[in-house]
Amino acid sequence: AFPTIPVLTGQMAKLAGVSLQDAMFNVVAWSRIENDVFKQHELADELVKAAAADGTASGKSFWMIGKVVFKSYSFETKSFDADVSNGALRPLGLGALDDRLARGIQYVHLTLDKLQITMPPADAKAWLNKNGGNLSYRVRTLVKATEAKFSSSGPVLTVELQVVELLSDDAVVTVKDPRSVVYRIVLPKGKEGSETAAA
């Protein structure tokens, strides 16, 4: 499920051991939605109530969206490895306010450096040709929240990637349509990822 940002902030508060009120205010302040501190507190109060009434997923695992760029094929590792310096993931904003709140949180992506598309050279050449030489993909990824911090430098959420779906150009990220998945990578904890190419 795609949790709303108030619900996600609630998860972060539990991980960090802080009150939901303090966590929500921190996210609101860093999202720059309101510059007035009184309005920031009022909005935080409203979002705390919204989180309590929200029915979206509240577990530690949730879906994020974004972009991942892969490096050129490596004959040494027989894989396309993720370019960790060129890509970004964030929670899906469910509405304009939610989307702006999502940008008030910094995200650290564990295991992104382990993300790779592994296949023999001949298959890699055919796969690359089939996809027009594209190495940049929109992605939908299942992550697990592992740590949260609220400090003077802003709220930070650390997540571990579990499943990454590379999507076609015409895919709707909110719709789980297998036909839109170009490639699916599973990253079990403590193991190398296993990959499944779309038919």
C-alpha positions in Angstrom: 0.0 0.0 0.0 1.0 3.6 -0.4 0.7 5.2 3.1 -0.2 8.9 3.3 2.6 11.1 4.7 0.8 11.6 8.1 0.7 7.8 8.5 4.4 7.5 7.4 5.3 10.2 9.8 3.6 8.2 12.5 5.9 5.2 11.6 8.9 7.5 11.8 7.9 8.8 15.2 7.7 5.2 16.5 11.1 4.4 15.0 12.7 7.5 16.5 11.0 7.3 19.9 9.4 10.7 19.7 5.9 12.0 19.9 3.7 12.0 16.8 3.0 15.7 17.5 6.8 16.6 17.5 7.4 14.4 14.4 4.6 16.0 12.5 5.6 19.5 13.3 9.2 18.7 12.1 7.9 17.3 8.8 5.6 20.3 8.3 8.3 22.8 9.1 10.8 21.2 6.7 8.3 20.9 3.9 8.1 24.7 3.8 4.3 24.6 3.3 3.8 27.3 5.9 6.4 29.9 7.0 4.4 31.1 10.0 5.2 29.0 13.0 1.7 29.2 14.4 0.2 28.0 11.1 2.8 25.2 11.1 1.6 24.0 14.5 -2.1 24.3 13.4 -1.4 22.2 10.3 0.6 19.6 12.4 -2.4 19.3 14.7 -4.7 18.7 11.8 -2.4 16.1 10.3 -2.1 14.2 13.7 -5.8 13.9 13.6 -5.8 12.8 10.0 -3.2 10.1 10.7 -5.3 8.7 13.5 -8.3 8.5 11.2 -6.4 7.2 8.2 -7.0 3.7 6.9 -3.8 3.2 4.8 -1.1 0.8 5.7 0.8 1.5 8.9 3.4 -1.3 8.8 7.1 -0.9 8.4 7.0 -1.9 4.7 5.5 0.4 2.1 5.9 1.4 -1.6 7.9 4.3 -2.9 8.2 5.6 -6.5 11.0 7.4 -8.3 13.8 6.8 -10.8 16.8 4.5 -11.0 19.6 4.8 -13.5 21.8 1.8 -14.4 25.4 1.9 -15.5 26.6 0.3 -18.8 26.8 -3.4 -18.8 29.8 -4.9 -16.9 31.4 -8.0 -18.4 33.2 -8.5 -15.1 30.1 -8.8 -13.0 27.8 -9.7 -16.0 25.3 -7.2 -14.8 23.9 -3.6 -15.2 24.6 -2.1 -11.7 22.6 0.8 -10.3 24.2 4.2 -10.4 23.8 5.2 -6.8 24.7 8.8 -7.5 22.0 9.1 -10.1 18.5 8.3 -9.0 15.9 9.2 -6.4 13.0 7.5 -4.5 10.3 9.0 -2.4 6.9 8.1 -1.1 4.0 8.5 -3.4 2.2 11.8 -2.6 -1.6 11.1 -2.4 -2.7 14.6 -3.3 -1.0 18.0 -3.5 -0.5 18.5 0.2 0.7 15.0 0.8 3.2 15.3 -2.1 4.6 18.5 -0.6 4.9 17.0 2.8 6.8 14.0 1.3 9.5 16.5 0.0 10.1 17.6 3.6 11.7 14.3 4.5 15.2 13.2 3.5 15.5 9.6 2.4 18.4 7.2 2.8 18.2 4.1 0.6 20.0 1.1 2.0 20.8 -1.7 -0.5 20.6 0.6 -3.5 24.2 -0.3 -4.2 23.2 -4.0 -4.4 20.6 -3.3 -7.1 21.6 -4.9 -10.3 20.2 -6.6 -13.4 22.2 -9.8 -13.9 22.3 -11.7 -17.2 24.7 -13.2 -19.7 26.2 -10.8 -22.3 24.1 -12.1 -25.2 20.9 -11.7 -23.1 22.0 -8.3 -21.9 22.6 -7.1 -25.5 19.1 -8.4 -26.6 17.4 -7.0 -23.5 19.0 -3.6 -24.1 18.1 -3.6 -27.8 14.5 -4.6 -26.9 14.3 -1.6 -24.5 15.8 0.9 -26.9 19.1 1.1 -25.1 17.3 2.7 -22.1 19.2 2.6 -18.7 17.0 5.0 -16.9 13.7 3.8 -15.5 10.8 4.9 -13.4 10.4 2.5 -10.6 8.0 1.3 -8.0 9.8 -0.2 -5.0 8.7 -1.9 -1.8 10.9 -0.8 1.1 11.2 -1.4 4.8 11.7 1.5 7.2 14.7 0.7 9.4 15.5 4.0 11.1 14.2 7.5 11.5 15.8 10.7 12.9 14.5 14.1 13.7 17.2 16.7 14.1 18.2 20.3 13.3 19.0 19.2 9.8 15.5 17.9 9.2 13.7 14.5 9.3 15.5 11.6 7.9 14.0 8.2 7.0 16.3 5.2 6.3 14.8 2.5 4.2 15.9 -0.9 2.9 14.9 -1.9 -0.6 13.0 -5.2 -0.8 11.4 -5.3 -4.3 12.1 -3.0 -7.2 9.9 -2.9 -10.3 11.2 -1.2 -13.4 8.3 0.3 -15.3 7.5 0.9 -18.9 7.2 4.6 -20.1 3.4 4.4 -20.2 2.9 2.7 -16.8 0.7 4.3 -14.1 2.8 4.0 -10.9 -0.3 3.6 -8.6 -1.7 0.7 -10.6 -0.2 -2.8 -10.0 -0.3 -4.0 -13.6 2.2 -6.8 -14.4 2.1 -5.8 -18.0 3.8 -2.5 -17.1 6.7 -4.1 -15.4 9.8 -4.3 -17.6 11.9 -6.0 -14.9 11.4 -7.1 -11.3 14.2 -7.4 -8.8 13.8 -9.0 -5.4 16.3 -8.2 -2.7 15.9 -10.6 0.3 17.6 -9.3 3.4 21.2 -10.5 3.6 21.2 -12.0 0.1 21.9 -11.0 -3.4 19.0 -9.9 -5.5 17.1 -12.2 -7.8 15.7 -10.8 -11.0 12.8 -11.6 -13.2 12.6 -10.1 -16.7 9.2 -9.3 -18.1 8.1 -11.6 -20.9 
